[in-house]
Amino acid sequence: MLAGLIGRAGRWPSILLVVYVASAAALSATVVDGNEAVFFTALVLNYVADWALRKRGRYINRLMRRFGFGERIRELYRLLLLVALALSQELAGVRILAVCAAVMFLANSCQQPLVSFRVRRRNLPVAAMNMDMSALRRRIPDLPSSALLSPRGLSRIPGPELLLAAGTAAVLAGADENWMLLALLAPLPVLVSLVHAAWHAYRNWRLPDPAEVLEVVNRNLAAYRPEVALYFTFAAGGQDFMYQVNMWIDAMEKMDRRGVIILRETAAMRGLEQTRLPVVCVRKADDLAQLDLSDVRVAFYPGNAGKNVHMLQRAEIQHVFIGHGDSDKLASSNRVSRVFDEIWVAGKAGRDRYQRVRHAIGDDAIVEVGRPQLSEVRPAGERLVGERGTGEGLTVLYGPTWEGWTDDACHTSVIPMGEAIIGGLLEQGDVRVIYKPHPLTGKRSREAAAADALIERLLTEDNVRRAARRDPARVAEVEAELARLEARMAELSGAAAEGDRLQKTRDARVPDRDLRAEIEVVRRAWSELFWSDDYQGGQHLIVKSRLPSLYDCFNHADLLISDMSSVISDFVASRKPYVVTNAEDMDPEEYRLQNPTAGAAYLLGGDCAELSEILGRVRGPVGADPMARRRTQLKEYLLGGDEPPSMERFNAATEALYRKGLRAFPLGTTAEPVPASPDYADTDSVPAPR
């Protein structure tokens, strides 16, 4: 149980909890025996541990609140014991201490309801980007600018409570009674914070309601007249799913038809990449139904999620499942996709996968459009990436998938093979590893989280051996420039802008320039600098952030080792060699038959015995290894041919479906209910009304 608590909370928060409990016990004990030195030492330790837990011990802080030991109770506990000590020692000025402690506690307690009221009022279920929302400017005030005051008043700032303790300690130590006047200062900052919270609660008393915000949004939609919608909702909580919608933004912007992005969770707005397209976030189904989408005839869905049904009920729209990558997982041929009018896949492989559910989904519902995103993936050159750079040999990208929602859907190699794969690569001596796990790795399974942490530790330890290859001065120079470029990207994307989602909705405007293109220029500069040989110096990389991107890693790797996932399908576009894990040691031919994506792969068994042999086969000129010809054939099967380009196919399919939607429901018409009744033969027998 204790190990589980430490695993969830972390080592330092667990230590802080021990310090808090021990110091709290010491406070209670020393009030009885009157040991002032121990009492005030324990008080300071308790206060510091409590403050640190609020800042860095989120899990433990939440656990303590669940058991009735929230921040206010912990504060009251210390204040009561401080007053009790003063009473037991018959301290002069104890009344001042008691009154100040009471005022400070009550003022602190009143702040949270005021802050909660403000947060609740500003949490409107409608938000927007890239629209002219200036009509709301006078109705919506700014979020409080002070990061210290806005979340929880002064409860995160050390100071006021310690003033009470300092005055009491000074008088008990023999100082003049006037030192108790310090206690009068303690409530002042808390009262200032209370006034601040009350003022901002008052300012947010009369905000526009969702219907008013929707009215402004609909005026923008009516002027813009979107024709195609990209609709996205989380399959589960968390922003780790945002890659599913972000990968389609470029395609939406390059289409001939006008696009709009519709999101269903406010958190998705934070994870959405920069775009010039209008973006609307509506959390409630009723608000979604009020959106003016009268010109929209095509809607794209990157994922299968329950809230899709709220959009699917719009009968005038042609609904298309575009997914977020093709793979041989059963999710890529889900019977649930029958609810869509069409299912768009990359190549013939995607069409063939749906033969599994051919009784439910006909072949005519499948459309091959390629993968527009893969224009970023550079085809393999004549020589390996490692041979072109300063590295001694291969650069291997290990990109495992995650553990899935259940053990039955667990396809990850991280748990059974991760340590052996990394260990085998490190034994080669001249192999550089780029480790980029799935964003959800370790979210469900503790075993996966532990294996992931072990891989990180192995690579970090080996990097110490390689550190001599890098010039510290050059590394510092490059990192400073990378930080500057990242700050510039954050500035262009609006991520660095102040304010909450409501304030950003109020300040939204129609873009007057292509910020996404500007960000891409900066990103390319960042990438060129990041991958420079003098900065990398052969170091292993652990990639868990947006930068470098997955496709960046593809372009700088010689070989991919991965599990059965869409990562493999995308990597095939490079025509570089790849390895697929076969953790259960299935017969190779049977494995390739069941998983066509592995048709041109080297298979790696559960004991990783083949790893050295595979590395030996792929060294040398690209295209000379035994699987090279099969990779070329597989690329066309999985992703379609190179001509016409994928974006052209995607655009043509969109245009064809849009025109189909127009034929069914011309502009200005909607799917009105059709009255239906039997054709009664005895209409003459119905009595006439009197």
C-alpha positions, 0 to 999 in steps of 0.5 A: 500500500505504501509503495503504491502511494509513493508510486502514484504521488512521487517520492518528494510529495511522499516525503513532504507528507511524512514531514507534515504528519510528524510535525503535526503530531509534534505540534499537538504534543508540545502544546500540552508540555509547553516546549516552545522551541519544539513547537515553533520548529514544528510549526515552521516545518508543518507550514512549509510542508503544507505549502509545498504539498499545495504546490507540488503534491497534487495527488496527496493534496487531493487525497487529504481533501477527500479525507477531510483535511483540506487546506482550510482545515490544516490552516485552522489546525495550526492557528488553534494550536498557536492560540492554545499555546498562548493561552497555556503560557498566559501570554499578554496580548492573547486576545489580539492573537485570537482575533487576528487568527479568526479574521485571517481564517474567515477571510481566507475561507470566504475567498474560495466561494468568491473565486469558485463563483467567478470561475463558474460564471466564466466557464461558458459552454461555448468558445470560439477562435478565428472569428470576429467576436468584438461584439462581446468586448464590453460584456466580458472583463479580463481574467485577474492578471495576478497568477498568485491571487486568481487561483486560490487567493493568498493560500499559496503564498507563504507569509501571513500565518508566519507573522502571527507565529513570529509575534507570538514567539518573540513575546514568549521569548521575552521581547516587549509586548509590542511585538504582538502588533505583528499579529495585526499585519497578518490579516491585511494581505488576506483582506486585500486578497478577499477584496480582490476576489470580491471585486472580480466576482462582482465584475463577472456577475452579468456575463453574456449567457451561452445563447448570446455568445452563440448568436455572435458565433452564428453571425460569423458562420453565416458570413463565412458559410463553411462547407466542410466541418472537422468534428472532434471529441475526446474518446476519453479525458485528456489532451493526449488525443489532440494529435488525432485532430491536429494531423488533419488541419493542413488538409482542411486548410488546403481544401478548395471548400471552406472548412470549420473545426468543431470541438466538444471539450474546452480542453481541446482548445488548448491543445489545438494547433494554430490554424486560420480556420474558424474554430467553435467549441460547444460542450452541450449537445443543445448548443451544437444543435443551434450552430448555423451549419446550413451550408455544411454538407460534409463532416469529417470524424478523426475518431469514434466517440460517443458524442459523435452522435450529436453531429451525426443526427444532422441528416443533410450532412454527409458524414465521413470517418477519416480516422487518425492513421491506418493500422492492422488493429481491429480499431481500423476496421470497426463495425461502429463505422457503419454509422458513417456515409463513407469511410476514407482510408489511405490505400487498398489495405484499408479497403481490404481490412473492412472485408472483416465486417463486409456484412455491415459495411459495403465496399462502396462505402470505402474511399481511398484517399491516401495520407495527405500528412505524409508529404512531410516524410522524406523518402530514403536517400541512397545512404543511411542517415547515420553514415551521412552525419557524424554518428558512427552507425545506425540511428534507430527509432523505437516507437512503441504503441501504448498498452490500450484500454484493456489487457486484451487490446494490449499491443505494446512491446514496452512491457515484455520487450522494451528493456531487451530491445534497448539493451540489445541496441546499446550493446552494439556500441555504434547505434544511436536510439531515438525513443518516442513512445505513444503519448498514452504509454503508462496512463493505464498500466503501472507495468507500462509506466515502470518499463517506460521509466526503465528505458529512459534511465538506460538511455540517460545513463548511456548518454553520460558515456557519450557526453564527451562528443558534445561541446558544452559551450556549443550545446548551451548556445544552441539550447538558448536559440532553441528556447528563443525559437520555441518562445516565438512559436508560442507567441505566434500560436497564442499559447503565450497569451494571457487570459482564460478561454472566455477572454480569448473568445472575446478577443478572437478576430478573423486572422489577417495573416497565415500564422500557421505558415509563419510557425512552420518557418520557425519550426523548420529553423528549430528542426534544422538547429536541433538535428545539427550534428554538433548539437546532437553529438550522437546522443540518444533522444527521449522524445515526449513533447510536440517537438521534434515531431514524429515525422521529424524522427522518421526523417532522421532515423535509419530504422524503425522498431515498433509495434502493430500500429499506424506508426508503421504504416506512416513510416513505410512512406519513407521506404526505409527498413523497419522491424515489427515486434512479435512478442508472442512469437507467432509463426512469421508467415502467419503473423504477416498474413494476419498483419499485412503491415508487417509484410515487408518488415523484419520480425523481432521475437519476444527474446530479441534474439534476431536483433543483431542479425537484423541490424547487420542486414540493414547496414549499407546502401538503402535499398540493398537489404532483402526487404527493400523491394517488398517495402516499395510494393507495400507502400503502394498497397498501404498508402496508395500510389504517388500520383496523383498526390494524396492531397489531390485525391483527398480534395477530389473526394471531398468535392465529389461528396460535397456535390452528392450532399448538395444533390440530396439537400440543396442549399436552403433545405433541411431534413424536415420530418416527413409526415407518414400515415397509412392510405386509408380506404374509408376516408368517407366514413370519418365523421365531419367536425361539428 
